[in-house]
Amino acid sequence: METYMSIVIGILFTVGTYLILSKTLLRIILGTSIIGHGVNLLILTMGGLKKGGAPLLGFNELSLNDPLPQALLLTAIVINFATTALFLVLSYRAYKVLGKDDVEQLKDHDDE
C-alpha cells in the first residue's frame, strides 16, 4: 500500500510543480494547493499505514495507531486552506486592479 501511495504522491508533486511553472496566477495557486495535498499524503504515509485501534485508555488492543501524524495532517489541512484562500484573494484583487492574470505582464507592469 505504501508503494501505491508513494506513486500518487509523486504524481501530485509532478502536477503541482508543472502548474507552478506556468504563467497564470490561478494555475500557480492550484499548483501550490496540489503540492499541499501531496504533503498531506506524505505525512500520512510516513506515519505508517497500519490497522489498529484508537489510542484510548482502557482499551486493550494489540496494535494502536499513532495519533501524531493525524494531528499534523489536520494542522497541514488548515494551513493549506488558509494559504490557498489568501492567494486567491490576492490574485483576484490584482486582477481587478490591473486587469491582468499573466505573471510576465504583471512583472512588466511594475516597471512602468
C-alpha positions as CSV (number, residue, x, y, z in Angstrom):
1,M,0.0,0.0,0.0
2,E,2.9,2.4,0.8
3,T,4.2,1.8,-2.8
4,Y,0.9,3.0,-4.3
5,M,0.7,6.0,-2.0
6,S,4.3,6.9,-3.0
7,I,3.3,6.8,-6.7
8,V,0.3,9.0,-6.0
9,I,2.4,11.4,-4.0
10,G,4.9,11.6,-6.9
11,I,2.2,12.3,-9.4
12,L,0.7,15.1,-7.2
13,F,4.2,16.7,-6.8
14,T,4.8,16.4,-10.5
15,V,1.4,18.0,-11.4
16,G,1.8,20.7,-8.8
17,T,5.3,21.6,-10.0
18,Y,4.1,21.8,-13.6
19,L,1.3,24.1,-12.6
20,I,3.6,26.3,-10.5
21,L,5.9,26.8,-13.5
22,S,3.0,28.2,-15.7
23,K,2.4,31.9,-16.2
24,T,-1.1,32.4,-14.9
25,L,-1.8,33.2,-11.2
26,L,-4.7,30.7,-10.9
27,R,-2.6,27.8,-12.1
28,I,0.2,28.7,-9.7
29,I,-2.4,28.8,-6.8
30,L,-3.8,25.4,-7.8
31,G,-0.2,24.0,-8.1
32,T,0.6,25.1,-4.5
33,S,-2.7,23.6,-3.3
34,I,-2.0,20.3,-5.1
35,I,1.5,20.2,-3.6
36,G,-0.1,20.8,-0.2
37,H,-2.3,17.7,-0.7
38,G,0.8,15.7,-1.7
39,V,2.5,16.8,1.5
40,N,-0.6,15.7,3.5
41,L,-0.5,12.2,1.9
42,L,3.3,12.1,2.5
43,I,2.8,12.8,6.2
44,L,0.1,10.2,6.4
45,T,2.2,7.6,4.6
46,M,5.3,8.3,6.6
47,G,3.3,7.8,9.8
48,G,2.6,4.3,8.7
49,L,-0.5,2.8,7.1
50,K,-1.3,0.2,9.7
51,K,-4.6,-1.1,11.1
52,G,-5.1,-0.8,14.8
53,G,-7.3,0.6,17.4
54,A,-7.6,4.1,18.7
55,P,-5.1,5.1,21.3
56,L,-7.6,5.4,24.2
57,L,-7.1,4.5,27.8
58,G,-8.9,1.4,28.9
59,F,-8.8,-0.5,25.6
60,N,-6.5,-3.5,25.4
61,E,-5.7,-3.5,21.7
62,L,-2.7,-5.3,20.4
63,S,-1.8,-2.6,17.9
64,L,-2.5,1.1,18.2
65,N,-2.4,3.9,15.7
66,D,0.0,6.8,16.3
67,P,-2.1,9.9,16.7
68,L,0.8,12.3,15.9
69,P,0.6,12.1,12.0
70,Q,-3.1,12.6,12.1
71,A,-2.8,15.7,14.2
72,L,-0.1,17.0,11.9
73,L,-2.3,16.2,9.0
74,L,-5.2,18.2,10.4
75,T,-2.9,21.2,11.0
76,A,-1.5,21.0,7.5
77,I,-5.0,20.9,6.0
78,V,-5.9,24.1,7.9
79,I,-2.7,25.8,6.8
80,N,-3.2,24.7,3.2
81,F,-6.8,26.1,3.2
82,A,-5.7,29.4,4.7
83,T,-2.8,30.0,2.3
84,T,-5.0,29.0,-0.7
85,A,-7.7,31.4,0.4
86,L,-5.1,34.2,0.9
87,F,-3.6,33.6,-2.5
88,L,-7.0,33.6,-4.2
89,V,-8.0,36.9,-2.6
90,L,-4.7,38.5,-3.6
91,S,-4.8,37.3,-7.2
92,Y,-8.5,38.4,-7.5
93,R,-7.5,41.8,-6.2
94,A,-4.5,42.0,-8.6
95,Y,-6.8,41.0,-11.5
96,K,-9.4,43.6,-10.6
97,V,-6.8,46.4,-10.2
98,L,-4.5,45.6,-13.1
99,G,-6.8,43.6,-15.4
100,K,-4.1,41.0,-16.0
101,D,-3.5,37.4,-14.8
102,D,-0.3,36.7,-16.6
103,V,2.8,36.8,-14.3
104,E,5.1,38.1,-17.1
105,Q,2.7,41.0,-17.8
106,L,2.4,41.8,-14.1
107,K,6.2,41.9,-13.9
108,D,6.3,44.3,-16.9
109,H,3.6,46.4,-15.3
110,D,5.9,47.1,-12.3
111,D,8.5,48.8,-14.5
112,E,6.0,51.4,-15.7
